[in-house]
Structure formats: C-alpha cells, structure tokens
Amino acid sequence: VNTRFETSVPGLYAFGDVVEGPMLAHKASEEGVAFAEMLTGKAGHVNYETIPGVVYTGPEFASVGQTEEALKESGQSYVASRFPFSANGRAKASHNTNGFVKILADSTTDRILGVHILSEGASEMIHEALVAMEFGGSAEDLARTCHAHPTRSEAIKEAALGIDKRTLHM
Ligand SMILES: Cc1cc2nc3c(=O)[nH]c(=O)nc-3n(C[C@H](O)[C@H](O)[C@H](O)COP(=O)(O)OP(=O)(O)OC[C@H]3O[C@@H](n4cnc5c(N)ncnc54)[C@H](O)[C@@H]3O)c2cc1C
C-alpha cells in the first residue's frame, strides 16, 4: 500500500496486520481512523515512529522507538542511559525493584530515539515517553519535567537526567 492505504488494485485499500508494520491492535486501529479521515477529506496520519509495543509479562516490558541494536546497525550516534528500579523510592517501598528504564537519545540533538521499560506497570508508564516523542521532545524535556514522588515514573525522569550524567539517585 501507499501512504493513503491504496493497493495496486484500484478501489481496494488495506491496513492492519495485512500490511507492513507491527502486527498490533492499536496500530491497526490508528490506521483505520486515519483511513476514515482520508475518506472524509481530512489529513489522516499515522506516526509509525511512536507505536508502542508491550509484552504483558510480570514484570511488563514496554518499548517505543529504536533499540540500541538498530541504532548501532544504522550508524546513528546516540547516548544511552539506564536507571534501575532498585534506586526508585516507590519500587523500594512496594518491595518490587525488578527492572529498569533505558532511554536512547541522539548524541547531537538530544532528541529521544527510543525508550524501553522493564517494570510492573510499564504498559502504563510508556505513554509519557510516547507523548514526548510525538512532540519531537528531547531527553532534557523529560528530565526537566516535574514528576510526582513517590512514583515509578520518576525512574523515567532519572533515566533522562542520566543522558547528561545528572542522575540524582543511584
Ligand atoms: C492470540 C493473540 C493475541 C494478541 N494480543 C494482542 C495484544 O495484546 N495487543 C495487541 O495490540 N495486539 C494483539 N494481537 C494482535 C491483534 O489482534 C492484531 O494486530 C489486530 O487484530 C489486527 O487487526 P486487523 O483488523 O488488521 O485484523 P483482524 O483483527 O484479524 O481482522 C481481520 C478480519 O477479517 C476477517 N476476514 C478474514 N478473511 C476474510 C474474508 N475472506 N472475508 C471476510 N472477512 C475476512 C477475519 O475474520 C477478521 O475478523 C493479538 C493477536 C493474537 C492472535
């Protein structure tokens, strides 16, 4: 399909699992909405850079954007920061310190390239990163955002601070 979901057969459109991209319900849904918008003369747009993936295990794993492996392969220069839940107050208080937050940012522009969270509740926490990426945000944008204490989400701020080696707790 092209960017308007048109197949090579005139009048036949396709989106969802049957076309390229992650085989996920929310990706198919976004494409369906975009297609409906296009049919009614509106812009219709899907940002394929910010489609989250979640593994619903215990702890959960949630991810958006590029992995370190993909960045290495493409030769893009990046900075990686990893913050463990063993240094997060809420995780300690609830006796569940499994996991970490990893943030990958462009080494020149600081733009967020990928966020990966292994944690209880990671499927909920990932959306903060998604919104930041949707707005073309930097690691510093996340680092300068005030986070409520004590929350597991503070680990995202700490990981973002770590891009500039300014992590507060370790
Ligand atoms: C076990 C399982 C668990 C999953 N869990 C998740 C999850 O947790 N989160 C997530 O995001 N995604 C999950 N997915 C993936 C998600 O279900 C798909 O990405 C999503 O349903 C794709 O939507 P779709 O509309 O492209 O296709 P589908 O939902 O598969 O819809 C296609 C429809 O076309 C119909 N159809 C097929 N052939 C014909 C025909 N010849 N004529 C008429 N109708 C036809 C089918 O019956 C079906 O209703 C899971 C998938 C599976 C199998």
Ligand as a Chemical Component Dictionary entry (heavy atoms), coordinates in Angstrom:
data_LIG
# 
_chem_comp.id                   LIG 
_chem_comp.type                 NON-POLYMER 
_chem_comp.pdbx_formal_charge   0 
_chem_comp.three_letter_code    LIG 
# 
loop_
_chem_comp_atom.comp_id 
_chem_comp_atom.atom_id 
_chem_comp_atom.alt_atom_id 
_chem_comp_atom.type_symbol 
_chem_comp_atom.charge 
_chem_comp_atom.model_Cartn_x 
_chem_comp_atom.model_Cartn_y 
_chem_comp_atom.model_Cartn_z 
_chem_comp_atom.pdbx_ordinal 
LIG C1  C1  C 0 -3.699  -14.524 20.417 1  
LIG C2  C2  C 0 -3.453  -13.111 20.011 2  
LIG C3  C3  C 0 -3.222  -12.159 20.978 3  
LIG C4  C4  C 0 -2.995  -10.835 20.615 4  
LIG N1  N1  N 0 -2.782  -9.899  21.588 5  
LIG C5  C5  C 0 -2.593  -8.616  21.246 6  
LIG C6  C6  C 0 -2.406  -7.635  22.247 7  
LIG O1  O1  O 0 -2.386  -7.904  23.445 8  
LIG N2  N2  N 0 -2.232  -6.356  21.848 9  
LIG C7  C7  C 0 -2.242  -6.006  20.529 10 
LIG O2  O2  O 0 -2.063  -4.817  20.238 11 
LIG N3  N3  N 0 -2.419  -6.915  19.565 12 
LIG C8  C8  C 0 -2.603  -8.213  19.889 13 
LIG N4  N4  N 0 -2.782  -9.151  18.911 14 
LIG C9  C9  C 0 -2.737  -8.723  17.517 15 
LIG C10 C10 C 0 -4.066  -8.076  17.099 16 
LIG O3  O3  O 0 -5.119  -8.964  17.359 17 
LIG C11 C11 C 0 -3.992  -7.747  15.623 18 
LIG O4  O4  O 0 -2.858  -6.936  15.367 19 
LIG C12 C12 C 0 -5.236  -6.991  15.173 20 
LIG O5  O5  O 0 -6.385  -7.755  15.425 21 
LIG C13 C13 C 0 -5.117  -6.678  13.685 22 
LIG O6  O6  O 0 -6.312  -6.110  13.242 23 
LIG P1  P1  P 0 -6.763  -6.306  11.742 24 
LIG O7  O7  O 0 -8.029  -5.528  11.626 25 
LIG O8  O8  O 0 -5.641  -5.998  10.820 26 
LIG O9  O9  O 0 -7.024  -7.846  11.558 27 
LIG P2  P2  P 0 -8.077  -8.797  12.303 28 
LIG O10 O10 O 0 -8.434  -8.268  13.649 29 
LIG O11 O11 O 0 -7.504  -10.165 12.198 30 
LIG O12 O12 O 0 -9.367  -8.645  11.434 31 
LIG C14 C14 C 0 -9.456  -9.250  10.156 32 
LIG C15 C15 C 0 -10.908 -9.677  9.957  33 
LIG O13 O13 O 0 -11.062 -10.106 8.608  34 
LIG C16 C16 C 0 -11.888 -11.245 8.624  35 
LIG N5  N5  N 0 -11.636 -11.980 7.368  36 
LIG C17 C17 C 0 -10.555 -12.712 7.015  37 
LIG N6  N6  N 0 -10.701 -13.191 5.790  38 
LIG C18 C18 C 0 -11.894 -12.768 5.340  39 
LIG C19 C19 C 0 -12.610 -12.926 4.122  40 
LIG N7  N7  N 0 -12.129 -13.641 3.112  41 
LIG N8  N8  N 0 -13.802 -12.325 4.018  42 
LIG C20 C20 C 0 -14.315 -11.561 5.035  43 
LIG N9  N9  N 0 -13.680 -11.386 6.191  44 
LIG C21 C21 C 0 -12.498 -11.969 6.345  45 
LIG C22 C22 C 0 -11.461 -12.005 9.864  46 
LIG O14 O14 O 0 -12.464 -12.912 10.276 47 
LIG C23 C23 C 0 -11.289 -10.856 10.839 48 
LIG O15 O15 O 0 -12.484 -10.534 11.519 49 
LIG C24 C24 C 0 -3.004  -10.479 19.241 50 
LIG C25 C25 C 0 -3.233  -11.439 18.270 51 
LIG C26 C26 C 0 -3.451  -12.745 18.642 52 
LIG C27 C27 C 0 -3.714  -13.768 17.574 53 
# 
loop_
_chem_comp_bond.comp_id 
_chem_comp_bond.atom_id_1 
_chem_comp_bond.atom_id_2 
_chem_comp_bond.value_order 
_chem_comp_bond.pdbx_ordinal 
LIG C1  C2  SING 1  
LIG C2  C3  SING 2  
LIG C2  C26 DOUB 3  
LIG C3  C4  DOUB 4  
LIG C4  N1  SING 5  
LIG C4  C24 SING 6  
LIG N1  C5  DOUB 7  
LIG C5  C6  SING 8  
LIG C5  C8  SING 9  
LIG C6  O1  DOUB 10 
LIG C6  N2  SING 11 
LIG N2  C7  SING 12 
LIG C7  O2  DOUB 13 
LIG C7  N3  SING 14 
LIG N3  C8  DOUB 15 
LIG C8  N4  SING 16 
LIG N4  C9  SING 17 
LIG N4  C24 SING 18 
LIG C9  C10 SING 19 
LIG C10 O3  SING 20 
LIG C10 C11 SING 21 
LIG C11 O4  SING 22 
LIG C11 C12 SING 23 
LIG C12 O5  SING 24 
LIG C12 C13 SING 25 
LIG C13 O6  SING 26 
LIG O6  P1  SING 27 
LIG P1  O7  DOUB 28 
LIG P1  O8  SING 29 
LIG P1  O9  SING 30 
LIG O9  P2  SING 31 
LIG P2  O10 DOUB 32 
LIG P2  O11 SING 33 
LIG P2  O12 SING 34 
LIG O12 C14 SING 35 
LIG C14 C15 SING 36 
LIG C15 O13 SING 37 
LIG C15 C23 SING 38 
LIG O13 C16 SING 39 
LIG C16 N5  SING 40 
LIG C16 C22 SING 41 
LIG N5  C17 SING 42 
LIG N5  C21 SING 43 
LIG C17 N6  DOUB 44 
LIG N6  C18 SING 45 
LIG C18 C19 SING 46 
LIG C18 C21 DOUB 47 
LIG C19 N7  SING 48 
LIG C19 N8  DOUB 49 
LIG N8  C20 SING 50 
LIG C20 N9  DOUB 51 
LIG N9  C21 SING 52 
LIG C22 O14 SING 53 
LIG C22 C23 SING 54 
LIG C23 O15 SING 55 
LIG C24 C25 DOUB 56 
LIG C25 C26 SING 57 
LIG C26 C27 SING 58 
# 
